[in-house]
Amino acid sequence: MLTPALDRQVVKKRTKTFANGDKEESYEYENIVNDPELLALNRLQLCDEAIYKRQLLVSTMEQMIQCMDDYLKAEAGATGQDGQRFSMAY
């Protein structure tokens, strides 16, 4: 996926002078998008693909849950003298 380039630009510069003569400068920055058309295209593509990305996430989570269930079954069904040696047998 292409990403639009962002530039940081100084918007405001503030100088604060204290009673003892010290000066403190603070800057305010703003992000500026170089290519707003590309940003709009990326937004549109992400919205179009949201359903598929959600389904991919859900199926991955289901596989992860199944894997964890299999691991717990294997640990619960461990048999033998040496628990470590047969810990994944069910």
NORPEHU-V521204 format. One line per field, one symbol per residue. ss: DSSP state (~ for helix, > for strand, _ for the rest). psi: psi as a letter, one per 20 degrees, with the letter a starting at -180 (. if undefined). burial: # if it has 24 or more other ideal C-beta (glycine too) atoms within 12 Angstrom, else .. Layout:
ss = ???
psi = ???
burial = ???
This chain:
ss = _____>>>>>>>>>>>>_____>>>>>>>>>>>__~~~~~~~~~~~~~~~~~~~~~~~~~~~~~~~~~~~~~~~~~______________
psi = pqpqpqqpqpgqppppprhjiqqppqqpqpppphnhghghggggghhhjhghhghggghghghgggghggghgghhjprrgohhhkhjp.
burial = ..........................................................................................
